[in-house]
C-alpha cells in the first residue's frame, strides 16, 4: 500500500477523535471486512486486538476454539481462556460444544469488560462493533 493511500485510509478511520495516549491498531475483522478501507476498518486499543485475534497457526479444527480433550480422560473436554495474563480453565465437559459455550461466554464477557474500560477512548462505531462481536466455534476453517 503506497503512502498516500495509507494516509487517506488512516484519515478516514480517524475521523472521530481518539485518545492519542493509547496504542491503537487498525482492525478490519470486527466489522467483517476483507479489505482495508474507512468503511470496513476501526481503530481499537492494542490489548483488545490481542484478545480478539485469531491464531492462524491453529491447525486442529477438530474441536471448537478454546476447547481440547481432557488429558487422560475419554469423552471429556476442557475449555480455557486467558484473561489479564491468567489462565482460567474449566474441566469436565461431556461434549465439546458445551465446553465451547463456557469458553464463548467467558471470552465475550472479557471482551465486553475491555470495551467498557475503553468506551471513552474509542469511537461509538468501534464500541458498538465490539459489543456485538460473537465468538465462533470454528473461525479457522478457511486457514487449513
Helices and strands as residue ranges (DSSP letters): H 3-13, E 24-27, E 42-45, H 46-52, E 67-69, E 77-83, E 86-93, H 96-117, G 119-121, H 124-131, G 141-143
